[in-house]
Amino acid sequence: MVRKVLIEDFTGHVCQACPNAHREATRLHNLFGEQLVIIAVHADYWADPSIRSTVFTYDFRNALSTQIATDFNVIGQPFPKGMVNRMLNSGTNNQLILDWANWEPKINDWLAIPADAGIEITPTYNETNKSITADVTVKVVNELTDPVSLAVYFTEDSIIQWQKDGNTNVQSYIHNHVLRGTLNGTYGESLGTQAAGAEITRSYSATRLVPNDAVADHIHLVAILTNETTKEIIQVEEIKLK
């Protein structure tokens, strides 16, 4: 069973330094391959189009992104920031919020730990009504003594919109890994504790792909298995929708 790691990159289109984090995320993805999953969480002041010039009008924000940024106390911090597997800061018992230059060592720390579970996703997309279904199977390797939850998000690549990059306003910036929504809530379904060898299958659906301009060919499903006590991520899996 292969351990995979999640980066949640808190970002915004009027954040001058955020493209540095985007470039680092791309470098790390090229380095670690499928063992690294990236989600770009557009939230807070830096993603607000209502307070900026006429070119930064696209709204990347959504309720899910705002909830995650709020719950993990990222709101109000200077972006970019990031979490690696929602890792717990042992000194404070809060999640460790990192600058992008500190992501790689934490990824290495997680990848050195054997996986406690694996996740498989089978997606279905209905072209007619744009509905999404994900059949998700969790295979437990080592006993999970704390209760766990399973959430399924969807992200979108290749969104062409404005982005500040230093002092430059880039008109045709390619935004990738953008968090668009969830099939089963911000933190998903509680699965309780699980014995080694357990196999749990769930099916989750969304009646329509959102937002309206989302392109199904650019959508990925991301399944996240989380320790409900520590909020740390046990395993993550990603697959293209179609």
C-alpha positions as CSV (number, residue, x, y, z in Angstrom):
1,M,0.0,0.0,0.0
2,V,1.5,3.4,-1.1
3,R,1.2,6.4,1.2
4,K,0.1,9.6,-0.5
5,V,0.3,13.1,0.9
6,L,-1.9,16.2,0.5
7,I,-0.8,19.8,0.2
8,E,-3.6,22.4,0.7
9,D,-2.2,25.6,-0.8
10,F,-4.1,28.7,0.5
11,T,-4.0,31.2,-2.3
12,G,-5.7,34.0,-4.1
13,H,-5.6,35.7,-7.5
14,V,-4.5,39.1,-6.0
15,C,-1.8,37.7,-3.9
16,Q,1.5,38.8,-5.3
17,A,3.6,36.0,-3.7
18,C,1.1,33.1,-4.4
19,P,2.6,32.1,-7.8
20,N,5.8,31.2,-5.9
21,A,3.8,28.6,-4.0
22,H,2.1,27.5,-7.2
23,R,5.5,26.9,-8.8
24,E,6.8,25.1,-5.8
25,A,3.7,22.9,-5.8
26,T,4.4,22.0,-9.4
27,R,8.0,21.2,-8.7
28,L,7.0,19.0,-5.8
29,H,4.4,17.2,-7.9
30,N,7.0,16.6,-10.6
31,L,9.3,15.3,-7.8
32,F,6.9,13.0,-6.0
33,G,4.5,12.1,-8.8
34,E,1.3,10.4,-7.8
35,Q,2.3,10.3,-4.2
36,L,1.5,14.0,-3.9
37,V,-2.0,15.4,-4.2
38,I,-2.5,19.2,-4.4
39,I,-5.5,21.3,-3.6
40,A,-5.5,25.1,-4.2
41,V,-7.8,26.7,-1.6
42,H,-8.8,30.2,-2.8
43,A,-10.1,32.1,0.2
44,D,-10.1,35.3,2.3
45,Y,-9.0,38.8,1.3
46,W,-6.5,37.6,-1.4
47,A,-9.3,35.8,-3.3
48,D,-11.9,38.6,-3.0
49,P,-12.8,40.1,-6.4
50,S,-15.1,42.8,-5.0
51,I,-12.3,45.0,-3.6
52,R,-9.9,44.9,-6.6
53,S,-9.6,46.4,-10.1
54,T,-11.9,45.6,-12.9
55,V,-9.7,42.7,-14.3
56,F,-9.7,40.6,-11.1
57,T,-13.5,39.9,-11.4
58,Y,-13.5,36.1,-11.4
59,D,-14.5,34.6,-8.1
60,F,-12.6,31.4,-7.3
61,R,-14.1,31.2,-3.8
62,N,-16.8,28.9,-2.5
63,A,-18.3,27.9,0.8
64,L,-16.0,24.8,1.1
65,S,-12.8,26.8,0.6
66,T,-13.9,29.4,3.1
67,Q,-14.9,26.8,5.7
68,I,-11.5,25.0,5.5
69,A,-9.6,28.3,5.7
70,T,-11.7,29.4,8.7
71,D,-11.6,26.1,10.6
72,F,-7.8,25.8,10.3
73,N,-7.2,29.5,11.3
74,V,-5.7,30.6,8.0
75,I,-8.1,33.5,7.6
76,G,-6.2,36.8,8.2
77,Q,-2.7,35.3,7.7
78,P,-0.5,36.5,4.9
79,F,-0.8,34.2,1.9
80,P,0.5,31.9,0.5
81,K,0.2,29.4,3.3
82,G,-0.1,25.6,3.3
83,M,-0.9,22.5,5.2
84,V,0.8,19.1,4.6
85,N,-1.6,16.3,5.5
86,R,-3.2,18.8,8.0
87,M,-0.2,17.9,10.2
88,L,-0.6,18.5,13.9
89,N,1.8,21.0,15.5
90,S,2.7,19.2,18.7
91,G,3.6,22.4,20.4
92,T,0.1,23.9,20.1
93,N,-2.2,21.0,19.2
94,N,-3.3,23.0,16.2
95,Q,-2.7,22.2,12.6
96,L,0.8,23.3,11.3
97,I,0.4,26.2,8.9
98,L,3.5,26.4,6.7
99,D,5.2,28.8,4.2
100,W,5.7,27.1,0.8
101,A,9.5,26.8,1.4
102,N,8.8,24.4,4.3
103,W,6.5,22.0,2.5
104,E,9.1,19.5,1.1
105,P,10.6,18.4,4.4
106,K,7.2,17.6,5.8
107,I,6.2,15.7,2.7
108,N,9.3,13.6,3.2
109,D,8.4,13.0,6.8
110,W,5.0,11.7,5.9
111,L,6.2,9.5,3.0
112,A,8.6,7.8,5.4
113,I,5.7,6.4,7.4
114,P,4.0,3.2,6.1
115,A,0.4,3.7,4.9
116,D,-2.3,2.7,7.4
117,A,-4.9,2.5,4.6
118,G,-5.5,2.7,0.9
119,I,-8.3,4.3,-1.1
120,E,-9.7,3.4,-4.5
121,I,-12.1,5.7,-6.4
122,T,-14.3,4.8,-9.3
123,P,-15.9,7.9,-10.8
124,T,-18.9,8.3,-13.1
125,Y,-19.9,11.4,-15.0
126,N,-23.3,12.0,-16.7
127,E,-22.7,14.2,-19.7
128,T,-26.4,15.0,-20.0
129,N,-27.1,16.4,-16.6
130,K,-23.5,17.0,-15.5
131,S,-23.9,14.8,-12.3
132,I,-21.0,13.2,-10.6
133,T,-20.8,9.9,-8.7
134,A,-17.8,8.5,-6.9
135,D,-17.7,4.9,-5.5
136,V,-14.9,4.9,-2.9
137,T,-13.4,1.9,-1.2
138,V,-11.2,2.3,1.9
139,K,-8.9,-0.7,2.6
140,V,-7.5,-0.6,6.1
141,V,-4.0,-2.0,6.6
142,N,-3.3,-1.2,10.3
143,E,-6.0,-0.8,13.0
144,L,-7.4,2.7,13.1
145,T,-8.1,3.2,16.8
146,D,-9.4,6.8,16.5
147,P,-12.6,7.4,14.5
148,V,-12.0,8.3,10.9
149,S,-14.0,10.3,8.3
150,L,-14.1,10.1,4.5
151,A,-14.6,13.2,2.4
152,V,-14.6,13.5,-1.4
153,Y,-13.8,16.8,-3.0
154,F,-13.4,17.8,-6.6
155,T,-10.8,20.2,-8.1
156,E,-10.3,21.8,-11.5
157,D,-7.2,22.4,-13.6
158,S,-6.5,24.7,-16.5
159,I,-8.7,27.7,-15.5
160,I,-7.4,30.7,-17.5
161,Q,-7.8,33.9,-15.5
162,W,-6.0,36.9,-14.2
163,Q,-3.3,36.5,-11.4
164,K,-0.9,38.9,-9.8
165,D,2.6,37.6,-10.0
166,G,4.9,40.0,-8.1
167,N,4.2,43.4,-9.6
168,T,2.8,41.9,-12.9
169,N,-0.8,41.3,-13.6
170,V,-0.9,38.2,-15.7
171,Q,-4.0,37.9,-17.9
172,S,-3.7,34.3,-19.1
173,Y,-2.5,32.7,-15.9
174,I,-3.2,28.9,-15.7
175,H,-4.8,28.1,-12.3
176,N,-4.6,24.4,-11.4
177,H,-5.9,22.2,-8.6
178,V,-8.6,24.7,-7.7
179,L,-11.0,23.4,-5.1
180,R,-14.5,23.6,-6.5
181,G,-16.7,21.6,-4.2
182,T,-17.5,18.4,-2.3
183,L,-19.7,15.4,-2.8
184,N,-20.3,14.8,0.9
185,G,-19.6,17.9,3.0
186,T,-16.6,19.7,4.3
187,Y,-15.3,16.8,6.5
188,G,-17.4,13.9,4.9
189,E,-18.9,10.9,6.5
190,S,-17.8,9.4,9.8
191,L,-16.7,5.8,9.5
192,G,-15.9,5.2,13.2
193,T,-12.9,3.1,14.3
194,Q,-11.7,0.3,11.9
195,A,-10.0,-3.0,12.4
196,A,-7.0,-4.0,10.4
197,G,-8.1,-5.7,7.2
198,A,-11.5,-3.9,7.1
199,E,-12.8,-2.8,3.7
200,I,-15.5,-0.1,3.5
201,T,-17.2,1.0,0.3
202,R,-19.3,4.2,0.0
203,S,-21.0,6.0,-2.9
204,Y,-21.3,9.8,-3.1
205,S,-23.0,12.0,-5.7
206,A,-23.5,15.6,-6.7
207,T,-26.5,16.4,-8.8
208,R,-24.5,18.9,-10.9
209,L,-21.0,19.9,-11.6
210,V,-20.4,23.4,-10.2
211,P,-19.7,26.2,-10.9
212,N,-21.5,26.5,-14.2
213,D,-18.3,27.2,-16.1
214,A,-16.5,24.1,-14.8
215,V,-15.1,21.9,-17.5
216,A,-15.6,18.1,-16.8
217,D,-12.4,17.2,-18.7
218,H,-10.4,19.2,-16.2
219,I,-11.9,17.8,-13.0
220,H,-10.3,15.5,-10.5
221,L,-11.9,13.8,-7.6
222,V,-9.9,13.8,-4.3
223,A,-10.8,11.3,-1.5
224,I,-9.5,12.1,2.0
225,L,-9.4,9.8,5.0
226,T,-9.0,11.8,8.2
227,N,-8.4,11.1,11.8
228,E,-11.3,12.8,13.5
229,T,-9.4,13.3,16.8
230,T,-6.2,14.9,15.4
231,K,-7.7,16.1,12.1
232,E,-4.5,14.7,10.4
233,I,-4.9,13.0,7.1
234,I,-4.4,9.2,7.1
235,Q,-4.6,8.7,3.3
236,V,-5.5,10.6,0.2
237,E,-6.3,9.5,-3.4
238,E,-6.9,11.4,-6.6
239,I,-8.4,10.4,-10.0
240,K,-9.6,12.2,-13.1
241,L,-13.3,12.5,-13.4
242,K,-13.3,11.3,-17.1
